[in-house]
Amino acid sequence: MLPPFNTSASRLLPGHCRLMPGQATTLRPRRASLLNIDQGWIWATFAGPHRVLGHESGDRFLAPGDALCVPAGTRLVLEALTDPNNPQPVHFLWSEVVVSNRSQIFAGQVLAPARELRRSTAHTLMALQRLVRGLIGWSTGRPA
């Protein structure tokens, strides 16, 4: 059984958590995170300002099996919704999202070797230029 979530904690660590009926907490992830609901219902509210069209109001109601992406730096308030006939706690998984940043991968796998090749080519051209000057100097009898 999971321990109840301590709402006085300043930071929720990734992992399985439990929110008791009627209990609320505020999350402020430092990295992009994912909230997966395992059991129960949650009312999730993103900090505003919000547009008021459709799902852009900032409020989400999450049921078992639902997932919610939470961008880094976002303030999110979670409240466990209760069923008077079945006052069970809400169980959820809070995890950081591993983002594969394509531009960083491209920079490491393509741009870095391209820079190395450019530097190597520049050094090769300078060495070739010095070699040609040296050969011309020796063939004309005027070494540099």
Chimera marker file (.cmm) of the C-alpha trace (Angstrom):
<marker_set name="trace">
<marker id="1" x="0.000" y="0.000" z="0.000" r="1" g="1" b="0" radius="0.5"/>
<marker id="2" x="1.288" y="3.470" z="-0.860" r="1" g="1" b="0" radius="0.5"/>
<marker id="3" x="1.742" y="6.076" z="1.857" r="1" g="1" b="0" radius="0.5"/>
<marker id="4" x="-0.546" y="9.113" z="1.635" r="1" g="1" b="0" radius="0.5"/>
<marker id="5" x="0.909" y="12.054" z="-0.245" r="1" g="1" b="0" radius="0.5"/>
<marker id="6" x="2.157" y="14.798" z="2.041" r="1" g="1" b="0" radius="0.5"/>
<marker id="7" x="0.684" y="18.071" z="0.771" r="1" g="1" b="0" radius="0.5"/>
<marker id="8" x="3.154" y="20.101" z="2.805" r="1" g="1" b="0" radius="0.5"/>
<marker id="9" x="6.033" y="18.793" z="0.708" r="1" g="1" b="0" radius="0.5"/>
<marker id="10" x="7.466" y="21.440" z="-1.586" r="1" g="1" b="0" radius="0.5"/>
<marker id="11" x="8.272" y="19.010" z="-4.397" r="1" g="1" b="0" radius="0.5"/>
<marker id="12" x="6.650" y="15.769" z="-5.455" r="1" g="1" b="0" radius="0.5"/>
<marker id="13" x="9.287" y="13.229" z="-6.392" r="1" g="1" b="0" radius="0.5"/>
<marker id="14" x="8.647" y="11.017" z="-9.416" r="1" g="1" b="0" radius="0.5"/>
<marker id="15" x="6.976" y="7.727" z="-8.621" r="1" g="1" b="0" radius="0.5"/>
<marker id="16" x="3.675" y="6.241" z="-7.497" r="1" g="1" b="0" radius="0.5"/>
<marker id="17" x="1.642" y="8.581" z="-5.297" r="1" g="1" b="0" radius="0.5"/>
<marker id="18" x="-1.653" y="8.551" z="-3.443" r="1" g="1" b="0" radius="0.5"/>
<marker id="19" x="-3.992" y="11.489" z="-2.890" r="1" g="1" b="0" radius="0.5"/>
<marker id="20" x="-6.734" y="11.012" z="-0.310" r="1" g="1" b="0" radius="0.5"/>
<marker id="21" x="-10.364" y="12.000" z="-1.060" r="1" g="1" b="0" radius="0.5"/>
<marker id="22" x="-10.869" y="15.745" z="-0.723" r="1" g="1" b="0" radius="0.5"/>
<marker id="23" x="-7.116" y="16.338" z="-0.550" r="1" g="1" b="0" radius="0.5"/>
<marker id="24" x="-5.395" y="18.782" z="-2.933" r="1" g="1" b="0" radius="0.5"/>
<marker id="25" x="-1.788" y="19.591" z="-3.786" r="1" g="1" b="0" radius="0.5"/>
<marker id="26" x="0.154" y="21.918" z="-6.061" r="1" g="1" b="0" radius="0.5"/>
<marker id="27" x="2.844" y="20.640" z="-8.409" r="1" g="1" b="0" radius="0.5"/>
<marker id="28" x="5.535" y="22.737" z="-10.094" r="1" g="1" b="0" radius="0.5"/>
<marker id="29" x="7.729" y="20.407" z="-12.176" r="1" g="1" b="0" radius="0.5"/>
<marker id="30" x="11.225" y="21.566" z="-13.049" r="1" g="1" b="0" radius="0.5"/>
<marker id="31" x="11.225" y="19.279" z="-16.087" r="1" g="1" b="0" radius="0.5"/>
<marker id="32" x="8.454" y="18.242" z="-18.442" r="1" g="1" b="0" radius="0.5"/>
<marker id="33" x="6.462" y="15.550" z="-16.628" r="1" g="1" b="0" radius="0.5"/>
<marker id="34" x="3.677" y="13.074" z="-17.153" r="1" g="1" b="0" radius="0.5"/>
<marker id="35" x="0.770" y="12.368" z="-14.803" r="1" g="1" b="0" radius="0.5"/>
<marker id="36" x="-0.855" y="8.924" z="-15.260" r="1" g="1" b="0" radius="0.5"/>
<marker id="37" x="-4.021" y="8.108" z="-13.309" r="1" g="1" b="0" radius="0.5"/>
<marker id="38" x="-4.159" y="4.522" z="-12.017" r="1" g="1" b="0" radius="0.5"/>
<marker id="39" x="-7.198" y="4.692" z="-9.712" r="1" g="1" b="0" radius="0.5"/>
<marker id="40" x="-9.820" y="7.325" z="-8.918" r="1" g="1" b="0" radius="0.5"/>
<marker id="41" x="-10.651" y="10.703" z="-10.424" r="1" g="1" b="0" radius="0.5"/>
<marker id="42" x="-8.608" y="13.910" z="-10.304" r="1" g="1" b="0" radius="0.5"/>
<marker id="43" x="-9.528" y="17.498" z="-10.988" r="1" g="1" b="0" radius="0.5"/>
<marker id="44" x="-6.395" y="19.132" z="-12.397" r="1" g="1" b="0" radius="0.5"/>
<marker id="45" x="-6.131" y="22.904" z="-12.854" r="1" g="1" b="0" radius="0.5"/>
<marker id="46" x="-3.294" y="24.642" z="-14.695" r="1" g="1" b="0" radius="0.5"/>
<marker id="47" x="-2.377" y="28.140" z="-13.508" r="1" g="1" b="0" radius="0.5"/>
<marker id="48" x="-3.835" y="30.890" z="-15.763" r="1" g="1" b="0" radius="0.5"/>
<marker id="49" x="-4.491" y="33.109" z="-17.537" r="1" g="1" b="0" radius="0.5"/>
<marker id="50" x="-6.641" y="30.921" z="-19.793" r="1" g="1" b="0" radius="0.5"/>
<marker id="51" x="-8.796" y="31.228" z="-22.823" r="1" g="1" b="0" radius="0.5"/>
<marker id="52" x="-12.290" y="30.013" z="-22.112" r="1" g="1" b="0" radius="0.5"/>
<marker id="53" x="-12.910" y="27.967" z="-25.248" r="1" g="1" b="0" radius="0.5"/>
<marker id="54" x="-13.337" y="24.239" z="-24.775" r="1" g="1" b="0" radius="0.5"/>
<marker id="55" x="-10.372" y="22.558" z="-23.067" r="1" g="1" b="0" radius="0.5"/>
<marker id="56" x="-8.439" y="25.821" z="-22.901" r="1" g="1" b="0" radius="0.5"/>
<marker id="57" x="-9.941" y="26.832" z="-19.541" r="1" g="1" b="0" radius="0.5"/>
<marker id="58" x="-7.104" y="25.230" z="-17.565" r="1" g="1" b="0" radius="0.5"/>
<marker id="59" x="-9.279" y="22.564" z="-15.915" r="1" g="1" b="0" radius="0.5"/>
<marker id="60" x="-9.031" y="18.861" z="-16.699" r="1" g="1" b="0" radius="0.5"/>
<marker id="61" x="-10.927" y="15.952" z="-15.181" r="1" g="1" b="0" radius="0.5"/>
<marker id="62" x="-8.869" y="12.784" z="-15.288" r="1" g="1" b="0" radius="0.5"/>
<marker id="63" x="-10.082" y="9.207" z="-14.889" r="1" g="1" b="0" radius="0.5"/>
<marker id="64" x="-8.206" y="5.909" z="-14.550" r="1" g="1" b="0" radius="0.5"/>
<marker id="65" x="-6.063" y="5.346" z="-17.639" r="1" g="1" b="0" radius="0.5"/>
<marker id="66" x="-5.842" y="9.065" z="-18.488" r="1" g="1" b="0" radius="0.5"/>
<marker id="67" x="-2.488" y="10.789" z="-18.854" r="1" g="1" b="0" radius="0.5"/>
<marker id="68" x="-1.631" y="14.482" z="-18.743" r="1" g="1" b="0" radius="0.5"/>
<marker id="69" x="1.565" y="16.126" z="-20.023" r="1" g="1" b="0" radius="0.5"/>
<marker id="70" x="2.756" y="18.901" z="-17.715" r="1" g="1" b="0" radius="0.5"/>
<marker id="71" x="5.318" y="21.313" z="-19.213" r="1" g="1" b="0" radius="0.5"/>
<marker id="72" x="8.325" y="22.346" z="-17.126" r="1" g="1" b="0" radius="0.5"/>
<marker id="73" x="7.672" y="25.366" z="-14.915" r="1" g="1" b="0" radius="0.5"/>
<marker id="74" x="3.906" y="24.976" z="-15.044" r="1" g="1" b="0" radius="0.5"/>
<marker id="75" x="1.870" y="25.259" z="-11.854" r="1" g="1" b="0" radius="0.5"/>
<marker id="76" x="-0.697" y="22.454" z="-11.577" r="1" g="1" b="0" radius="0.5"/>
<marker id="77" x="-3.208" y="21.975" z="-8.759" r="1" g="1" b="0" radius="0.5"/>
<marker id="78" x="-4.526" y="18.448" z="-8.248" r="1" g="1" b="0" radius="0.5"/>
<marker id="79" x="-7.595" y="17.574" z="-6.192" r="1" g="1" b="0" radius="0.5"/>
<marker id="80" x="-8.863" y="14.073" z="-5.545" r="1" g="1" b="0" radius="0.5"/>
<marker id="81" x="-12.542" y="13.835" z="-6.438" r="1" g="1" b="0" radius="0.5"/>
<marker id="82" x="-14.635" y="11.657" z="-4.165" r="1" g="1" b="0" radius="0.5"/>
<marker id="83" x="-17.397" y="9.214" z="-4.813" r="1" g="1" b="0" radius="0.5"/>
<marker id="84" x="-19.637" y="9.229" z="-1.708" r="1" g="1" b="0" radius="0.5"/>
<marker id="85" x="-20.398" y="5.538" z="-2.296" r="1" g="1" b="0" radius="0.5"/>
<marker id="86" x="-16.733" y="4.573" z="-2.622" r="1" g="1" b="0" radius="0.5"/>
<marker id="87" x="-14.293" y="6.980" z="-0.881" r="1" g="1" b="0" radius="0.5"/>
<marker id="88" x="-11.093" y="5.442" z="-2.244" r="1" g="1" b="0" radius="0.5"/>
<marker id="89" x="-7.823" y="7.371" z="-2.615" r="1" g="1" b="0" radius="0.5"/>
<marker id="90" x="-6.524" y="8.385" z="-6.024" r="1" g="1" b="0" radius="0.5"/>
<marker id="91" x="-3.414" y="6.533" z="-7.174" r="1" g="1" b="0" radius="0.5"/>
<marker id="92" x="-1.263" y="8.104" z="-9.861" r="1" g="1" b="0" radius="0.5"/>
<marker id="93" x="2.189" y="7.875" z="-11.370" r="1" g="1" b="0" radius="0.5"/>
<marker id="94" x="4.195" y="11.103" z="-11.615" r="1" g="1" b="0" radius="0.5"/>
<marker id="95" x="7.223" y="10.820" z="-13.912" r="1" g="1" b="0" radius="0.5"/>
<marker id="96" x="9.603" y="13.085" z="-15.764" r="1" g="1" b="0" radius="0.5"/>
<marker id="97" x="9.420" y="12.944" z="-19.537" r="1" g="1" b="0" radius="0.5"/>
<marker id="98" x="12.596" y="12.046" z="-21.369" r="1" g="1" b="0" radius="0.5"/>
<marker id="99" x="12.646" y="14.394" z="-24.317" r="1" g="1" b="0" radius="0.5"/>
<marker id="100" x="14.767" y="13.452" z="-27.288" r="1" g="1" b="0" radius="0.5"/>
<marker id="101" x="15.786" y="16.809" z="-28.580" r="1" g="1" b="0" radius="0.5"/>
<marker id="102" x="16.366" y="16.218" z="-32.274" r="1" g="1" b="0" radius="0.5"/>
<marker id="103" x="18.388" y="19.395" z="-32.645" r="1" g="1" b="0" radius="0.5"/>
<marker id="104" x="20.814" y="18.283" z="-29.914" r="1" g="1" b="0" radius="0.5"/>
<marker id="105" x="21.163" y="14.858" z="-31.527" r="1" g="1" b="0" radius="0.5"/>
<marker id="106" x="21.714" y="16.491" z="-34.933" r="1" g="1" b="0" radius="0.5"/>
<marker id="107" x="24.305" y="18.846" z="-33.442" r="1" g="1" b="0" radius="0.5"/>
<marker id="108" x="26.202" y="15.964" z="-31.862" r="1" g="1" b="0" radius="0.5"/>
<marker id="109" x="26.028" y="13.516" z="-34.749" r="1" g="1" b="0" radius="0.5"/>
<marker id="110" x="26.225" y="15.829" z="-37.770" r="1" g="1" b="0" radius="0.5"/>
<marker id="111" x="27.278" y="19.392" z="-36.955" r="1" g="1" b="0" radius="0.5"/>
<marker id="112" x="30.218" y="18.503" z="-34.675" r="1" g="1" b="0" radius="0.5"/>
<marker id="113" x="31.856" y="16.137" z="-37.227" r="1" g="1" b="0" radius="0.5"/>
<marker id="114" x="31.167" y="18.705" z="-39.983" r="1" g="1" b="0" radius="0.5"/>
<marker id="115" x="33.055" y="21.366" z="-37.979" r="1" g="1" b="0" radius="0.5"/>
<marker id="116" x="35.931" y="18.934" z="-37.412" r="1" g="1" b="0" radius="0.5"/>
<marker id="117" x="36.028" y="18.152" z="-41.126" r="1" g="1" b="0" radius="0.5"/>
<marker id="118" x="36.014" y="21.863" z="-42.009" r="1" g="1" b="0" radius="0.5"/>
<marker id="119" x="38.942" y="22.514" z="-39.637" r="1" g="1" b="0" radius="0.5"/>
<marker id="120" x="40.818" y="19.501" z="-40.972" r="1" g="1" b="0" radius="0.5"/>
<marker id="121" x="40.207" y="20.604" z="-44.559" r="1" g="1" b="0" radius="0.5"/>
<marker id="122" x="41.440" y="24.122" z="-43.770" r="1" g="1" b="0" radius="0.5"/>
<marker id="123" x="44.622" y="22.718" z="-42.192" r="1" g="1" b="0" radius="0.5"/>
<marker id="124" x="45.097" y="20.377" z="-45.149" r="1" g="1" b="0" radius="0.5"/>
<marker id="125" x="44.744" y="23.254" z="-47.627" r="1" g="1" b="0" radius="0.5"/>
<marker id="126" x="47.245" y="25.402" z="-45.698" r="1" g="1" b="0" radius="0.5"/>
<marker id="127" x="49.732" y="22.507" z="-45.589" r="1" g="1" b="0" radius="0.5"/>
<marker id="128" x="49.242" y="21.844" z="-49.313" r="1" g="1" b="0" radius="0.5"/>
<marker id="129" x="49.803" y="25.534" z="-50.104" r="1" g="1" b="0" radius="0.5"/>
<marker id="130" x="53.058" y="25.555" z="-48.087" r="1" g="1" b="0" radius="0.5"/>
<marker id="131" x="54.170" y="22.339" z="-49.792" r="1" g="1" b="0" radius="0.5"/>
<marker id="132" x="53.556" y="23.759" z="-53.288" r="1" g="1" b="0" radius="0.5"/>
<marker id="133" x="55.441" y="26.980" z="-52.420" r="1" g="1" b="0" radius="0.5"/>
<marker id="134" x="58.318" y="24.939" z="-51.065" r="1" g="1" b="0" radius="0.5"/>
<marker id="135" x="58.484" y="22.722" z="-54.173" r="1" g="1" b="0" radius="0.5"/>
<marker id="136" x="58.355" y="25.739" z="-56.493" r="1" g="1" b="0" radius="0.5"/>
<marker id="137" x="61.092" y="27.406" z="-54.469" r="1" g="1" b="0" radius="0.5"/>
<marker id="138" x="63.349" y="24.334" z="-54.636" r="1" g="1" b="0" radius="0.5"/>
<marker id="139" x="62.723" y="23.768" z="-58.353" r="1" g="1" b="0" radius="0.5"/>
<marker id="140" x="63.654" y="27.388" z="-59.247" r="1" g="1" b="0" radius="0.5"/>
<marker id="141" x="66.703" y="27.352" z="-57.026" r="1" g="1" b="0" radius="0.5"/>
<marker id="142" x="65.286" y="29.940" z="-54.636" r="1" g="1" b="0" radius="0.5"/>
<marker id="143" x="64.309" y="28.185" z="-51.421" r="1" g="1" b="0" radius="0.5"/>
<marker id="144" x="62.041" y="30.219" z="-49.188" r="1" g="1" b="0" radius="0.5"/>
<link id1="1" id2="2" r="1" g="1" b="0" radius="0.2"/>
<link id1="2" id2="3" r="1" g="1" b="0" radius="0.2"/>
<link id1="3" id2="4" r="1" g="1" b="0" radius="0.2"/>
<link id1="4" id2="5" r="1" g="1" b="0" radius="0.2"/>
<link id1="5" id2="6" r="1" g="1" b="0" radius="0.2"/>
<link id1="6" id2="7" r="1" g="1" b="0" radius="0.2"/>
<link id1="7" id2="8" r="1" g="1" b="0" radius="0.2"/>
<link id1="8" id2="9" r="1" g="1" b="0" radius="0.2"/>
<link id1="9" id2="10" r="1" g="1" b="0" radius="0.2"/>
<link id1="10" id2="11" r="1" g="1" b="0" radius="0.2"/>
<link id1="11" id2="12" r="1" g="1" b="0" radius="0.2"/>
<link id1="12" id2="13" r="1" g="1" b="0" radius="0.2"/>
<link id1="13" id2="14" r="1" g="1" b="0" radius="0.2"/>
<link id1="14" id2="15" r="1" g="1" b="0" radius="0.2"/>
<link id1="15" id2="16" r="1" g="1" b="0" radius="0.2"/>
<link id1="16" id2="17" r="1" g="1" b="0" radius="0.2"/>
<link id1="17" id2="18" r="1" g="1" b="0" radius="0.2"/>
<link id1="18" id2="19" r="1" g="1" b="0" radius="0.2"/>
<link id1="19" id2="20" r="1" g="1" b="0" radius="0.2"/>
<link id1="20" id2="21" r="1" g="1" b="0" radius="0.2"/>
<link id1="21" id2="22" r="1" g="1" b="0" radius="0.2"/>
<link id1="22" id2="23" r="1" g="1" b="0" radius="0.2"/>
<link id1="23" id2="24" r="1" g="1" b="0" radius="0.2"/>
<link id1="24" id2="25" r="1" g="1" b="0" radius="0.2"/>
<link id1="25" id2="26" r="1" g="1" b="0" radius="0.2"/>
<link id1="26" id2="27" r="1" g="1" b="0" radius="0.2"/>
<link id1="27" id2="28" r="1" g="1" b="0" radius="0.2"/>
<link id1="28" id2="29" r="1" g="1" b="0" radius="0.2"/>
<link id1="29" id2="30" r="1" g="1" b="0" radius="0.2"/>
<link id1="30" id2="31" r="1" g="1" b="0" radius="0.2"/>
<link id1="31" id2="32" r="1" g="1" b="0" radius="0.2"/>
<link id1="32" id2="33" r="1" g="1" b="0" radius="0.2"/>
<link id1="33" id2="34" r="1" g="1" b="0" radius="0.2"/>
<link id1="34" id2="35" r="1" g="1" b="0" radius="0.2"/>
<link id1="35" id2="36" r="1" g="1" b="0" radius="0.2"/>
<link id1="36" id2="37" r="1" g="1" b="0" radius="0.2"/>
<link id1="37" id2="38" r="1" g="1" b="0" radius="0.2"/>
<link id1="38" id2="39" r="1" g="1" b="0" radius="0.2"/>
<link id1="39" id2="40" r="1" g="1" b="0" radius="0.2"/>
<link id1="40" id2="41" r="1" g="1" b="0" radius="0.2"/>
<link id1="41" id2="42" r="1" g="1" b="0" radius="0.2"/>
<link id1="42" id2="43" r="1" g="1" b="0" radius="0.2"/>
<link id1="43" id2="44" r="1" g="1" b="0" radius="0.2"/>
<link id1="44" id2="45" r="1" g="1" b="0" radius="0.2"/>
<link id1="45" id2="46" r="1" g="1" b="0" radius="0.2"/>
<link id1="46" id2="47" r="1" g="1" b="0" radius="0.2"/>
<link id1="47" id2="48" r="1" g="1" b="0" radius="0.2"/>
<link id1="48" id2="49" r="1" g="1" b="0" radius="0.2"/>
<link id1="49" id2="50" r="1" g="1" b="0" radius="0.2"/>
<link id1="50" id2="51" r="1" g="1" b="0" radius="0.2"/>
<link id1="51" id2="52" r="1" g="1" b="0" radius="0.2"/>
<link id1="52" id2="53" r="1" g="1" b="0" radius="0.2"/>
<link id1="53" id2="54" r="1" g="1" b="0" radius="0.2"/>
<link id1="54" id2="55" r="1" g="1" b="0" radius="0.2"/>
<link id1="55" id2="56" r="1" g="1" b="0" radius="0.2"/>
<link id1="56" id2="57" r="1" g="1" b="0" radius="0.2"/>
<link id1="57" id2="58" r="1" g="1" b="0" radius="0.2"/>
<link id1="58" id2="59" r="1" g="1" b="0" radius="0.2"/>
<link id1="59" id2="60" r="1" g="1" b="0" radius="0.2"/>
<link id1="60" id2="61" r="1" g="1" b="0" radius="0.2"/>
<link id1="61" id2="62" r="1" g="1" b="0" radius="0.2"/>
<link id1="62" id2="63" r="1" g="1" b="0" radius="0.2"/>
<link id1="63" id2="64" r="1" g="1" b="0" radius="0.2"/>
<link id1="64" id2="65" r="1" g="1" b="0" radius="0.2"/>
<link id1="65" id2="66" r="1" g="1" b="0" radius="0.2"/>
<link id1="66" id2="67" r="1" g="1" b="0" radius="0.2"/>
<link id1="67" id2="68" r="1" g="1" b="0" radius="0.2"/>
<link id1="68" id2="69" r="1" g="1" b="0" radius="0.2"/>
<link id1="69" id2="70" r="1" g="1" b="0" radius="0.2"/>
<link id1="70" id2="71" r="1" g="1" b="0" radius="0.2"/>
<link id1="71" id2="72" r="1" g="1" b="0" radius="0.2"/>
<link id1="72" id2="73" r="1" g="1" b="0" radius="0.2"/>
<link id1="73" id2="74" r="1" g="1" b="0" radius="0.2"/>
<link id1="74" id2="75" r="1" g="1" b="0" radius="0.2"/>
<link id1="75" id2="76" r="1" g="1" b="0" radius="0.2"/>
<link id1="76" id2="77" r="1" g="1" b="0" radius="0.2"/>
<link id1="77" id2="78" r="1" g="1" b="0" radius="0.2"/>
<link id1="78" id2="79" r="1" g="1" b="0" radius="0.2"/>
<link id1="79" id2="80" r="1" g="1" b="0" radius="0.2"/>
<link id1="80" id2="81" r="1" g="1" b="0" radius="0.2"/>
<link id1="81" id2="82" r="1" g="1" b="0" radius="0.2"/>
<link id1="82" id2="83" r="1" g="1" b="0" radius="0.2"/>
<link id1="83" id2="84" r="1" g="1" b="0" radius="0.2"/>
<link id1="84" id2="85" r="1" g="1" b="0" radius="0.2"/>
<link id1="85" id2="86" r="1" g="1" b="0" radius="0.2"/>
<link id1="86" id2="87" r="1" g="1" b="0" radius="0.2"/>
<link id1="87" id2="88" r="1" g="1" b="0" radius="0.2"/>
<link id1="88" id2="89" r="1" g="1" b="0" radius="0.2"/>
<link id1="89" id2="90" r="1" g="1" b="0" radius="0.2"/>
<link id1="90" id2="91" r="1" g="1" b="0" radius="0.2"/>
<link id1="91" id2="92" r="1" g="1" b="0" radius="0.2"/>
<link id1="92" id2="93" r="1" g="1" b="0" radius="0.2"/>
<link id1="93" id2="94" r="1" g="1" b="0" radius="0.2"/>
<link id1="94" id2="95" r="1" g="1" b="0" radius="0.2"/>
<link id1="95" id2="96" r="1" g="1" b="0" radius="0.2"/>
<link id1="96" id2="97" r="1" g="1" b="0" radius="0.2"/>
<link id1="97" id2="98" r="1" g="1" b="0" radius="0.2"/>
<link id1="98" id2="99" r="1" g="1" b="0" radius="0.2"/>
<link id1="99" id2="100" r="1" g="1" b="0" radius="0.2"/>
<link id1="100" id2="101" r="1" g="1" b="0" radius="0.2"/>
<link id1="101" id2="102" r="1" g="1" b="0" radius="0.2"/>
<link id1="102" id2="103" r="1" g="1" b="0" radius="0.2"/>
<link id1="103" id2="104" r="1" g="1" b="0" radius="0.2"/>
<link id1="104" id2="105" r="1" g="1" b="0" radius="0.2"/>
<link id1="105" id2="106" r="1" g="1" b="0" radius="0.2"/>
<link id1="106" id2="107" r="1" g="1" b="0" radius="0.2"/>
<link id1="107" id2="108" r="1" g="1" b="0" radius="0.2"/>
<link id1="108" id2="109" r="1" g="1" b="0" radius="0.2"/>
<link id1="109" id2="110" r="1" g="1" b="0" radius="0.2"/>
<link id1="110" id2="111" r="1" g="1" b="0" radius="0.2"/>
<link id1="111" id2="112" r="1" g="1" b="0" radius="0.2"/>
<link id1="112" id2="113" r="1" g="1" b="0" radius="0.2"/>
<link id1="113" id2="114" r="1" g="1" b="0" radius="0.2"/>
<link id1="114" id2="115" r="1" g="1" b="0" radius="0.2"/>
<link id1="115" id2="116" r="1" g="1" b="0" radius="0.2"/>
<link id1="116" id2="117" r="1" g="1" b="0" radius="0.2"/>
<link id1="117" id2="118" r="1" g="1" b="0" radius="0.2"/>
<link id1="118" id2="119" r="1" g="1" b="0" radius="0.2"/>
<link id1="119" id2="120" r="1" g="1" b="0" radius="0.2"/>
<link id1="120" id2="121" r="1" g="1" b="0" radius="0.2"/>
<link id1="121" id2="122" r="1" g="1" b="0" radius="0.2"/>
<link id1="122" id2="123" r="1" g="1" b="0" radius="0.2"/>
<link id1="123" id2="124" r="1" g="1" b="0" radius="0.2"/>
<link id1="124" id2="125" r="1" g="1" b="0" radius="0.2"/>
<link id1="125" id2="126" r="1" g="1" b="0" radius="0.2"/>
<link id1="126" id2="127" r="1" g="1" b="0" radius="0.2"/>
<link id1="127" id2="128" r="1" g="1" b="0" radius="0.2"/>
<link id1="128" id2="129" r="1" g="1" b="0" radius="0.2"/>
<link id1="129" id2="130" r="1" g="1" b="0" radius="0.2"/>
<link id1="130" id2="131" r="1" g="1" b="0" radius="0.2"/>
<link id1="131" id2="132" r="1" g="1" b="0" radius="0.2"/>
<link id1="132" id2="133" r="1" g="1" b="0" radius="0.2"/>
<link id1="133" id2="134" r="1" g="1" b="0" radius="0.2"/>
<link id1="134" id2="135" r="1" g="1" b="0" radius="0.2"/>
<link id1="135" id2="136" r="1" g="1" b="0" radius="0.2"/>
<link id1="136" id2="137" r="1" g="1" b="0" radius="0.2"/>
<link id1="137" id2="138" r="1" g="1" b="0" radius="0.2"/>
<link id1="138" id2="139" r="1" g="1" b="0" radius="0.2"/>
<link id1="139" id2="140" r="1" g="1" b="0" radius="0.2"/>
<link id1="140" id2="141" r="1" g="1" b="0" radius="0.2"/>
<link id1="141" id2="142" r="1" g="1" b="0" radius="0.2"/>
<link id1="142" id2="143" r="1" g="1" b="0" radius="0.2"/>
<link id1="143" id2="144" r="1" g="1" b="0" radius="0.2"/>
</marker_set>
